[in-house]
């Protein structure tokens, strides 16, 4: 059955009993009720970026048949079907001078990302993407079709916004958009020989930048393959990413200290149309197997940068393609204006790791490398986790402890009420 599932991460061999592709919310609710009557689970499947384990039995419910996007420019609200990707939403919003707080990879499913909180490359400037959700339509685990908002089933809306583990299948959301047509952004790629200076100085710079500046730094081990730009093929590089919500002059002034750290191998930072948001991180867009892990950090200072390089820098042979640190803070740190379940507001940085796409290394070398990195970064770890960045390489307790105890208890009450039989697979 795994071949029938359109999943991005090929690390898991999914084996549902049945694969279904509904076209309406009513069909989704009917599928949930039928599965419940058989005592089976329903596993919602969007783009398949976030699966941390294989589906075993039950019904895999593909949301791609619910993929429409409608934009109302007067209210600046988009109605997004569960199967839509961020590329779909960006394309629909741009003609109106509007943009969503999309993720770094346009091919990721919009709804699943929102349900985990949604950390955009523009997040420091605007907040968590889920802060912009106005309402959602959900087929609950009890087979009931509900529209939830701040005034209708607000407890369920609060659980959906960041709660990730759902008591149903979200079929659509209404999302507020921002007025934005361009950003000053892109990437600076530096050679391995400059890694220590670049990463330690970025740590200092990133801690001081204003909220209109969004940034991350990644240690990349790039393959010698055609899809990689020629100057970067087969190399270890430090990739500094920036997205400044400002005009080109102000953006260039903020980025200038980074350009002076060393001579970049490649510099793609320029004024970009918001439709090119995905070019900033330049995440891969073709399916591949990979294992992932993430954690939140209370700080990332030069000592942390050196510790990260000691564990995963160019002088170490580790089977990790990406070791990334994202600056949080700014408007991401603001308290929500309504109850939600978003975690990460109190973190200063987020750490994310992606393995090499070599399944033969998944059982031993990859976990060992991630364990070594986790130990090295422990002095700066907050002990928390952001659900969208928890992967197969995290400890099983990571998702259990991602939310504070009081919030976790509230999420459990909502699940018990709306999915008492545990029909929806997490």
VEXNUVEX-558799 format. One line per field, with one value per residue (C-alpha): x negated, y negated, z; residue in three letters; residue number from 0. Coordinates in nm, 3 decimals, decimal comma. Layout:
N
x (X | ...) $
y (Y | ...) $
z (Z | ...) $
r (ALA | ...) $
k (NUM | ...) $
//
This chain:
426
x (0,000 | -0,291 | -0,330 | 0,022 | -0,057 | -0,189 | -0,429 | -0,740 | -0,941 | -1,010 | -1,176 | -0,863 | -0,698 | -0,329 | -0,087 | 0,274 | 0,552 | 0,720 | 0,641 | 0,928 | 0,943 | 1,257 | 1,366 | 1,592 | 1,602 | 1,919 | 1,735 | 1,460 | 1,713 | 1,870 | 1,532 | 1,459 | 1,796 | 1,752 | 1,402 | 1,527 | 1,801 | 1,535 | 1,309 | 1,041 | 0,826 | 0,824 | 0,486 | 0,507 | 0,230 | 0,142 | -0,200 | -0,360 | -0,642 | -0,571 | -0,522 | -0,745 | -0,633 | -0,475 | -0,099 | -0,005 | 0,346 | 0,656 | 0,757 | 0,516 | 0,727 | 0,564 | 0,656 | 0,531 | 0,888 | 0,970 | 0,711 | 0,891 | 0,785 | 1,015 | 0,897 | 1,122 | 0,907 | 1,159 | 1,131 | 0,775 | 0,886 | 0,807 | 1,018 | 0,773 | 0,866 | 0,685 | 0,492 | 0,351 | -0,020 | -0,176 | -0,268 | 0,106 | 0,188 | -0,100 | 0,002 | 0,366 | 0,282 | 0,005 | 0,222 | 0,400 | 0,079 | 0,126 | -0,077 | -0,031 | -0,283 | -0,397 | -0,666 | -1,017 | -0,921 | -0,629 | -0,553 | -0,449 | -0,080 | 0,069 | 0,316 | 0,085 | -0,173 | 0,087 | 0,201 | -0,151 | -0,171 | -0,345 | -0,696 | -0,739 | -1,060 | -0,862 | -0,756 | -0,966 | -0,795 | -0,436 | -0,404 | -0,302 | -0,099 | 0,173 | 0,232 | 0,394 | 0,639 | 0,995 | 1,189 | 1,158 | 1,389 | 1,330 | 1,480 | 1,437 | 1,346 | 1,712 | 1,806 | 1,953 | 1,882 | 1,813 | 1,705 | 1,496 | 1,398 | 1,347 | 1,725 | 1,816 | 1,646 | 1,358 | 1,209 | 1,168 | 1,018 | 0,767 | 0,667 | 0,628 | 0,403 | 0,072 | 0,209 | 0,106 | 0,255 | 0,604 | 0,944 | 1,057 | 0,972 | 0,947 | 1,099 | 1,041 | 0,931 | 0,992 | 0,663 | 0,584 | 0,325 | 0,076 | 0,018 | -0,322 | -0,464 | -0,843 | -1,106 | -1,480 | -1,602 | -1,799 | -2,107 | -2,478 | -2,684 | -3,027 | -3,311 | -3,398 | -3,721 | -3,515 | -3,264 | -3,374 | -3,395 | -3,070 | -2,862 | -2,996 | -2,948 | -2,602 | -2,515 | -2,603 | -2,432 | -2,112 | -2,062 | -2,056 | -1,858 | -1,515 | -1,196 | -1,176 | -1,483 | -1,425 | -1,722 | -1,857 | -2,193 | -2,250 | -2,546 | -2,491 | -2,663 | -2,564 | -2,578 | -2,765 | -2,446 | -2,302 | -2,021 | -2,279 | -2,422 | -2,760 | -2,974 | -2,824 | -2,826 | -2,991 | -3,084 | -3,030 | -2,895 | -2,746 | -2,421 | -2,300 | -1,938 | -1,773 | -1,430 | -1,399 | -1,055 | -1,184 | -1,292 | -1,617 | -1,815 | -1,720 | -1,753 | -2,101 | -2,214 | -2,097 | -2,264 | -2,591 | -2,768 | -2,709 | -2,850 | -3,169 | -3,234 | -3,406 | -3,373 | -3,052 | -3,074 | -2,721 | -2,516 | -2,147 | -2,027 | -1,829 | -1,484 | -1,252 | -0,886 | -0,698 | -0,619 | -0,989 | -0,978 | -1,086 | -1,415 | -1,537 | -1,590 | -1,599 | -1,471 | -1,465 | -1,138 | -1,173 | -1,063 | -1,343 | -1,398 | -1,524 | -1,512 | -1,469 | -1,488 | -1,427 | -1,455 | -1,408 | -1,701 | -1,704 | -2,006 | -2,261 | -2,578 | -2,931 | -3,005 | -2,696 | -2,813 | -3,151 | -2,986 | -2,766 | -3,065 | -3,260 | -2,976 | -2,875 | -3,124 | -3,339 | -3,612 | -3,366 | -3,228 | -2,859 | -2,565 | -2,369 | -2,265 | -2,127 | -2,194 | -1,991 | -1,941 | -1,651 | -1,625 | -1,289 | -1,175 | -1,030 | -0,656 | -0,687 | -0,736 | -0,414 | -0,135 | 0,161 | 0,467 | 0,691 | 0,633 | 0,424 | 0,181 | -0,127 | -0,459 | -0,790 | -0,689 | -0,941 | -1,233 | -1,513 | -1,616 | -1,506 | -1,738 | -1,650 | -1,846 | -1,794 | -1,986 | -2,148 | -1,897 | -2,070 | -1,842 | -2,135 | -2,262 | -1,929 | -1,964 | -2,300 | -2,518 | -2,241 | -2,097 | -2,451 | -2,534 | -2,214 | -2,274 | -2,621 | -2,483 | -2,208 | -2,466 | -2,681 | -2,385 | -2,234 | -2,368 | -2,162 | -1,851 | -1,530 | -1,396 | -1,104 | -1,005 | -0,807 | -0,567 | -0,626 | -0,997 | -0,973 | -1,091 | -1,169 | -1,505 | -1,350 | -1,284 | -0,922 | -0,863 | -0,932 | -0,575 | -0,432 | -0,624 | -0,613 | -0,317 | -0,312 | -0,118 | 0,189 | 0,208 | 0,152 | 0,440 | 0,664 | 0,570 | 0,649 | 0,992 | 1,070 | 0,958 | 1,164 | 1,472 | 1,444 | 1,271 | 1,365 | 1,283 | 0,944 | 1,039 | 0,797 | 0,438 | 0,184) $
y (0,000 | -0,240 | -0,314 | -0,460 | -0,720 | -1,053 | -1,115 | -1,332 | -1,143 | -0,793 | -0,667 | -0,482 | -0,188 | -0,267 | 0,026 | -0,089 | 0,159 | -0,092 | -0,423 | -0,664 | -1,007 | -1,203 | -1,512 | -1,678 | -1,735 | -1,528 | -1,235 | -1,271 | -1,254 | -0,945 | -0,772 | -0,846 | -0,708 | -0,392 | -0,333 | -0,384 | -0,128 | 0,124 | 0,037 | -0,097 | -0,406 | -0,687 | -0,838 | -1,178 | -1,212 | -1,545 | -1,586 | -1,338 | -1,562 | -1,515 | -1,141 | -1,005 | -0,642 | -0,402 | -0,362 | -0,007 | 0,095 | -0,120 | -0,378 | -0,629 | -0,932 | -1,142 | -1,509 | -1,607 | -1,595 | -1,888 | -2,124 | -2,440 | -2,793 | -3,096 | -3,447 | -3,734 | -4,046 | -4,269 | -4,079 | -3,952 | -3,598 | -3,279 | -2,965 | -2,678 | -2,318 | -2,048 | -1,924 | -2,263 | -2,336 | -2,668 | -2,710 | -2,701 | -2,962 | -3,193 | -3,183 | -3,262 | -3,550 | -3,726 | -3,886 | -4,078 | -4,208 | -3,960 | -3,675 | -3,394 | -3,317 | -3,016 | -2,773 | -2,760 | -2,483 | -2,576 | -2,209 | -2,146 | -2,106 | -2,427 | -2,280 | -2,033 | -2,309 | -2,543 | -2,279 | -2,264 | -2,641 | -2,726 | -2,875 | -3,093 | -3,250 | -3,569 | -3,466 | -3,713 | -3,994 | -3,871 | -3,587 | -3,223 | -3,136 | -2,978 | -3,321 | -3,412 | -3,120 | -3,255 | -2,929 | -2,562 | -2,288 | -1,949 | -1,602 | -1,485 | -1,134 | -1,094 | -1,158 | -1,504 | -1,784 | -2,110 | -2,464 | -2,598 | -2,956 | -3,190 | -3,192 | -2,837 | -2,548 | -2,774 | -2,493 | -2,283 | -2,574 | -2,631 | -2,265 | -2,276 | -2,584 | -2,421 | -2,100 | -1,892 | -1,565 | -1,598 | -1,478 | -1,472 | -1,545 | -1,917 | -1,965 | -2,341 | -2,656 | -3,027 | -3,212 | -3,582 | -3,714 | -4,000 | -4,285 | -4,202 | -4,184 | -4,174 | -4,083 | -4,138 | -3,783 | -3,485 | -3,295 | -3,341 | -3,022 | -3,013 | -2,765 | -2,513 | -2,701 | -3,000 | -2,796 | -2,896 | -3,268 | -3,275 | -3,075 | -3,242 | -3,591 | -3,501 | -3,395 | -3,746 | -3,923 | -3,718 | -3,793 | -4,168 | -4,212 | -4,381 | -4,186 | -4,277 | -4,056 | -3,680 | -3,447 | -3,096 | -2,925 | -2,574 | -2,342 | -2,165 | -1,859 | -1,886 | -1,596 | -1,613 | -1,602 | -1,812 | -1,968 | -2,141 | -2,467 | -2,391 | -2,597 | -2,410 | -2,050 | -1,797 | -2,059 | -2,137 | -2,490 | -2,723 | -2,861 | -3,185 | -3,259 | -3,597 | -3,744 | -4,111 | -4,271 | -4,603 | -4,771 | -4,681 | -4,968 | -4,888 | -4,515 | -4,549 | -4,756 | -4,487 | -4,207 | -4,390 | -4,260 | -3,903 | -3,975 | -4,106 | -3,787 | -3,615 | -3,588 | -3,395 | -3,114 | -3,210 | -3,517 | -3,506 | -3,780 | -4,045 | -4,198 | -3,905 | -3,882 | -3,712 | -3,435 | -3,339 | -3,284 | -2,921 | -3,031 | -3,165 | -2,823 | -2,639 | -2,319 | -2,008 | -1,954 | -1,590 | -1,300 | -1,123 | -0,913 | -1,103 | -1,093 | -1,416 | -1,562 | -1,899 | -2,086 | -2,436 | -2,638 | -2,905 | -3,069 | -3,027 | -3,216 | -3,177 | -2,894 | -2,711 | -2,768 | -2,614 | -2,319 | -2,258 | -2,270 | -2,031 | -1,779 | -1,832 | -2,067 | -2,007 | -1,824 | -1,555 | -1,273 | -1,255 | -1,129 | -1,454 | -1,658 | -1,957 | -2,094 | -2,413 | -2,684 | -2,929 | -3,257 | -3,283 | -3,574 | -3,895 | -3,860 | -3,484 | -3,561 | -3,759 | -3,611 | -3,488 | -3,711 | -3,405 | -3,064 | -2,825 | -2,535 | -2,681 | -2,606 | -2,779 | -3,134 | -3,141 | -2,992 | -3,202 | -2,954 | -2,626 | -2,340 | -2,102 | -1,809 | -1,609 | -1,289 | -1,188 | -1,007 | -0,671 | -0,413 | -0,180 | -0,432 | -0,486 | -0,211 | -0,301 | -0,584 | -0,844 | -0,809 | -0,807 | -1,132 | -1,300 | -1,177 | -1,329 | -1,660 | -1,659 | -1,603 | -1,887 | -2,127 | -2,023 | -2,328 | -2,556 | -2,339 | -2,465 | -2,113 | -2,196 | -2,089 | -2,248 | -1,981 | -2,058 | -1,992 | -1,665 | -1,373 | -1,004 | -1,071 | -1,246 | -1,044 | -0,918 | -1,144 | -1,458 | -1,493 | -1,388 | -1,666 | -1,930 | -2,099 | -2,215 | -1,983 | -2,207 | -2,251 | -1,878 | -1,797 | -2,039 | -1,878 | -1,536 | -1,650 | -1,784 | -1,457 | -1,250 | -1,461 | -1,473 | -1,140 | -0,916 | -0,594 | -0,714 | -0,679 | -0,942 | -0,819 | -1,065) $
z (0,000 | 0,061 | -0,310 | -0,313 | -0,049 | -0,184 | 0,103 | 0,088 | 0,349 | 0,216 | 0,536 | 0,650 | 0,472 | 0,526 | 0,517 | 0,564 | 0,498 | 0,268 | 0,100 | 0,038 | -0,126 | -0,033 | -0,225 | 0,030 | 0,403 | 0,420 | 0,262 | 0,523 | 0,806 | 0,649 | 0,619 | 0,986 | 1,096 | 0,887 | 1,026 | 1,381 | 1,324 | 1,216 | 1,509 | 1,274 | 1,285 | 1,027 | 0,940 | 0,766 | 0,505 | 0,343 | 0,184 | 0,424 | 0,546 | 0,914 | 0,968 | 1,243 | 1,213 | 0,966 | 0,928 | 1,018 | 0,912 | 0,923 | 0,665 | 0,513 | 0,425 | 0,154 | 0,179 | -0,167 | -0,303 | -0,071 | -0,211 | -0,319 | -0,219 | -0,233 | -0,143 | -0,042 | -0,092 | 0,088 | 0,416 | 0,348 | 0,431 | 0,242 | 0,264 | 0,234 | 0,171 | 0,365 | 0,063 | -0,039 | -0,019 | 0,068 | -0,298 | -0,377 | -0,113 | -0,207 | -0,574 | -0,492 | -0,255 | -0,449 | -0,722 | -0,445 | -0,283 | 0,002 | 0,148 | 0,402 | 0,674 | 0,475 | 0,578 | 0,438 | 0,192 | -0,039 | -0,102 | 0,259 | 0,330 | 0,467 | 0,715 | 0,890 | 0,932 | 1,084 | 1,331 | 1,475 | 1,515 | 1,190 | 1,205 | 0,897 | 0,765 | 0,835 | 1,186 | 1,387 | 1,198 | 1,217 | 1,471 | 1,447 | 1,139 | 1,354 | 1,513 | 1,180 | 1,167 | 1,182 | 1,176 | 1,083 | 0,962 | 1,119 | 1,097 | 1,455 | 1,560 | 1,656 | 1,292 | 1,355 | 1,108 | 1,295 | 1,210 | 1,496 | 1,574 | 1,868 | 1,919 | 1,813 | 1,996 | 2,112 | 2,321 | 2,008 | 1,814 | 2,096 | 2,075 | 1,697 | 1,704 | 1,793 | 1,946 | 1,643 | 1,775 | 1,643 | 1,761 | 1,398 | 1,035 | 0,955 | 0,609 | 0,567 | 0,746 | 0,705 | 0,737 | 0,763 | 0,517 | 0,547 | 0,305 | 0,159 | -0,193 | -0,144 | 0,114 | 0,120 | 0,154 | 0,036 | 0,146 | 0,199 | 0,156 | 0,320 | 0,288 | 0,559 | 0,632 | 0,746 | 0,949 | 1,300 | 1,236 | 1,039 | 1,288 | 1,603 | 1,459 | 1,329 | 1,686 | 1,809 | 1,517 | 1,535 | 1,904 | 1,838 | 1,515 | 1,520 | 1,460 | 1,091 | 1,043 | 1,026 | 1,010 | 1,047 | 1,006 | 0,874 | 0,845 | 0,513 | 0,370 | 0,005 | -0,241 | -0,569 | -0,775 | -1,055 | -0,853 | -0,629 | -0,772 | -0,928 | -0,684 | -0,388 | -0,509 | -0,282 | -0,023 | 0,343 | 0,372 | 0,630 | 0,493 | 0,650 | 0,560 | 0,597 | 0,528 | 0,613 | 0,598 | 0,468 | 0,147 | -0,023 | 0,130 | 0,490 | 0,428 | 0,280 | 0,578 | 0,821 | 0,622 | 0,553 | 0,869 | 0,750 | 0,405 | 0,569 | 0,769 | 0,474 | 0,098 | 0,028 | -0,224 | -0,332 | -0,234 | -0,331 | -0,095 | -0,282 | -0,298 | -0,374 | -0,464 | -0,184 | -0,434 | -0,410 | -0,033 | -0,078 | -0,235 | 0,099 | 0,259 | -0,076 | 0,084 | -0,141 | -0,326 | -0,432 | -0,207 | -0,021 | 0,293 | 0,596 | 0,974 | 1,170 | 1,518 | 1,678 | 2,007 | 2,146 | 2,280 | 2,550 | 2,383 | 2,106 | 2,185 | 2,039 | 2,283 | 2,154 | 1,797 | 1,877 | 2,050 | 1,746 | 1,516 | 1,741 | 1,711 | 1,347 | 1,182 | 0,875 | 1,065 | 1,185 | 0,971 | 1,062 | 0,849 | 0,884 | 0,581 | 0,773 | 1,121 | 1,148 | 1,410 | 1,366 | 1,552 | 1,726 | 1,943 | 1,800 | 1,752 | 1,794 | 2,163 | 2,200 | 2,410 | 2,203 | 2,181 | 2,236 | 2,392 | 2,183 | 2,220 | 2,052 | 2,221 | 2,150 | 2,233 | 2,519 | 2,324 | 2,174 | 1,902 | 1,750 | 1,654 | 1,370 | 1,227 | 0,907 | 0,834 | 0,510 | 0,283 | 0,327 | 0,496 | 0,561 | 0,817 | 0,994 | 1,253 | 1,408 | 1,272 | 1,234 | 1,587 | 1,727 | 1,548 | 1,667 | 2,019 | 2,015 | 1,890 | 2,153 | 2,426 | 2,292 | 2,281 | 2,616 | 2,807 | 2,580 | 2,544 | 2,705 | 2,753 | 2,524 | 2,174 | 1,891 | 1,756 | 1,386 | 1,441 | 1,633 | 1,422 | 1,431 | 1,598 | 1,896 | 2,207 | 2,220 | 2,519 | 2,312 | 2,188 | 2,523 | 2,697 | 2,423 | 2,592 | 2,957 | 3,188 | 3,213 | 2,836 | 2,781 | 3,014 | 2,825 | 2,494 | 2,635 | 2,753 | 2,406 | 2,245 | 2,485 | 2,412 | 2,032 | 1,965 | 2,259 | 2,073 | 1,951 | 1,584 | 1,452 | 1,419 | 1,554) $
r (UNK | UNK | UNK | UNK | UNK | UNK | UNK | UNK | UNK | UNK | UNK | UNK | UNK | UNK | UNK | UNK | UNK | UNK | UNK | UNK | UNK | UNK | UNK | UNK | UNK | UNK | UNK | UNK | UNK | UNK | UNK | UNK | UNK | UNK | UNK | UNK | UNK | UNK | UNK | UNK | UNK | UNK | UNK | UNK | UNK | UNK | UNK | UNK | UNK | UNK | UNK | UNK | UNK | UNK | UNK | UNK | UNK | UNK | UNK | UNK | UNK | UNK | UNK | UNK | UNK | UNK | UNK | UNK | UNK | UNK | UNK | UNK | UNK | UNK | UNK | UNK | UNK | UNK | UNK | UNK | UNK | UNK | UNK | UNK | UNK | UNK | UNK | UNK | UNK | UNK | UNK | UNK | UNK | UNK | UNK | UNK | UNK | UNK | UNK | UNK | UNK | UNK | UNK | UNK | UNK | UNK | UNK | UNK | UNK | UNK | UNK | UNK | UNK | UNK | UNK | UNK | UNK | UNK | UNK | UNK | UNK | UNK | UNK | UNK | UNK | UNK | UNK | UNK | UNK | UNK | UNK | UNK | UNK | UNK | UNK | UNK | UNK | UNK | UNK | UNK | UNK | UNK | UNK | UNK | UNK | UNK | UNK | UNK | UNK | UNK | UNK | UNK | UNK | UNK | UNK | UNK | UNK | UNK | UNK | UNK | UNK | UNK | UNK | UNK | UNK | UNK | UNK | UNK | UNK | UNK | UNK | UNK | UNK | UNK | UNK | UNK | UNK | UNK | UNK | UNK | UNK | UNK | UNK | UNK | UNK | UNK | UNK | UNK | UNK | UNK | UNK | UNK | UNK | UNK | UNK | UNK | UNK | UNK | UNK | UNK | UNK | UNK | UNK | UNK | UNK | UNK | UNK | UNK | UNK | UNK | UNK | UNK | UNK | UNK | UNK | UNK | UNK | UNK | UNK | UNK | UNK | UNK | UNK | UNK | UNK | UNK | UNK | UNK | UNK | UNK | UNK | UNK | UNK | UNK | UNK | UNK | UNK | UNK | UNK | UNK | UNK | UNK | UNK | UNK | UNK | UNK | UNK | UNK | UNK | UNK | UNK | UNK | UNK | UNK | UNK | UNK | UNK | UNK | UNK | UNK | UNK | UNK | UNK | UNK | UNK | UNK | UNK | UNK | UNK | UNK | UNK | UNK | UNK | UNK | UNK | UNK | UNK | UNK | UNK | UNK | UNK | UNK | UNK | UNK | UNK | UNK | UNK | UNK | UNK | UNK | UNK | UNK | UNK | UNK | UNK | UNK | UNK | UNK | UNK | UNK | UNK | UNK | UNK | UNK | UNK | UNK | UNK | UNK | UNK | UNK | UNK | UNK | UNK | UNK | UNK | UNK | UNK | UNK | UNK | UNK | UNK | UNK | UNK | UNK | UNK | UNK | UNK | UNK | UNK | UNK | UNK | UNK | UNK | UNK | UNK | UNK | UNK | UNK | UNK | UNK | UNK | UNK | UNK | UNK | UNK | UNK | UNK | UNK | UNK | UNK | UNK | UNK | UNK | UNK | UNK | UNK | UNK | UNK | UNK | UNK | UNK | UNK | UNK | UNK | UNK | UNK | UNK | UNK | UNK | UNK | UNK | UNK | UNK | UNK | UNK | UNK | UNK | UNK | UNK | UNK | UNK | UNK | UNK | UNK | UNK | UNK | UNK | UNK | UNK | UNK | UNK | UNK | UNK | UNK | UNK | UNK | UNK | UNK | UNK | UNK | UNK | UNK | UNK | UNK | UNK | UNK | UNK | UNK | UNK | UNK | UNK | UNK | UNK | UNK | UNK | UNK | UNK | UNK | UNK | UNK | UNK | UNK | UNK | UNK | UNK | UNK) $
k (0 | 1 | 2 | 3 | 4 | 5 | 6 | 7 | 8 | 9 | 10 | 11 | 12 | 13 | 14 | 15 | 16 | 17 | 18 | 19 | 20 | 21 | 22 | 23 | 24 | 25 | 26 | 27 | 28 | 29 | 30 | 31 | 32 | 33 | 34 | 35 | 36 | 37 | 38 | 39 | 40 | 41 | 42 | 43 | 44 | 45 | 46 | 47 | 48 | 49 | 50 | 51 | 52 | 53 | 54 | 55 | 56 | 57 | 58 | 59 | 60 | 61 | 62 | 63 | 64 | 65 | 66 | 67 | 68 | 69 | 70 | 71 | 72 | 73 | 74 | 75 | 76 | 77 | 78 | 79 | 80 | 81 | 82 | 83 | 84 | 85 | 86 | 87 | 88 | 89 | 90 | 91 | 92 | 93 | 94 | 95 | 96 | 97 | 98 | 99 | 100 | 101 | 102 | 103 | 104 | 105 | 106 | 107 | 108 | 109 | 110 | 111 | 112 | 113 | 114 | 115 | 116 | 117 | 118 | 119 | 120 | 121 | 122 | 123 | 124 | 125 | 126 | 127 | 128 | 129 | 130 | 131 | 132 | 133 | 134 | 135 | 136 | 137 | 138 | 139 | 140 | 141 | 142 | 143 | 144 | 145 | 146 | 147 | 148 | 149 | 150 | 151 | 152 | 153 | 154 | 155 | 156 | 157 | 158 | 159 | 160 | 161 | 162 | 163 | 164 | 165 | 166 | 167 | 168 | 169 | 170 | 171 | 172 | 173 | 174 | 175 | 176 | 177 | 178 | 179 | 180 | 181 | 182 | 183 | 184 | 185 | 186 | 187 | 188 | 189 | 190 | 191 | 192 | 193 | 194 | 195 | 196 | 197 | 198 | 199 | 200 | 201 | 202 | 203 | 204 | 205 | 206 | 207 | 208 | 209 | 210 | 211 | 212 | 213 | 214 | 215 | 216 | 217 | 218 | 219 | 220 | 221 | 222 | 223 | 224 | 225 | 226 | 227 | 228 | 229 | 230 | 231 | 232 | 233 | 234 | 235 | 236 | 237 | 238 | 239 | 240 | 241 | 242 | 243 | 244 | 245 | 246 | 247 | 248 | 249 | 250 | 251 | 252 | 253 | 254 | 255 | 256 | 257 | 258 | 259 | 260 | 261 | 262 | 263 | 264 | 265 | 266 | 267 | 268 | 269 | 270 | 271 | 272 | 273 | 274 | 275 | 276 | 277 | 278 | 279 | 280 | 281 | 282 | 283 | 284 | 285 | 286 | 287 | 288 | 289 | 290 | 291 | 292 | 293 | 294 | 295 | 296 | 297 | 298 | 299 | 300 | 301 | 302 | 303 | 304 | 305 | 306 | 307 | 308 | 309 | 310 | 311 | 312 | 313 | 314 | 315 | 316 | 317 | 318 | 319 | 320 | 321 | 322 | 323 | 324 | 325 | 326 | 327 | 328 | 329 | 330 | 331 | 332 | 333 | 334 | 335 | 336 | 337 | 338 | 339 | 340 | 341 | 342 | 343 | 344 | 345 | 346 | 347 | 348 | 349 | 350 | 351 | 352 | 353 | 354 | 355 | 356 | 357 | 358 | 359 | 360 | 361 | 362 | 363 | 364 | 365 | 366 | 367 | 368 | 369 | 370 | 371 | 372 | 373 | 374 | 375 | 376 | 377 | 378 | 379 | 380 | 381 | 382 | 383 | 384 | 385 | 386 | 387 | 388 | 389 | 390 | 391 | 392 | 393 | 394 | 395 | 396 | 397 | 398 | 399 | 400 | 401 | 402 | 403 | 404 | 405 | 406 | 407 | 408 | 409 | 410 | 411 | 412 | 413 | 414 | 415 | 416 | 417 | 418 | 419 | 420 | 421 | 422 | 423 | 424 | 425) $
//
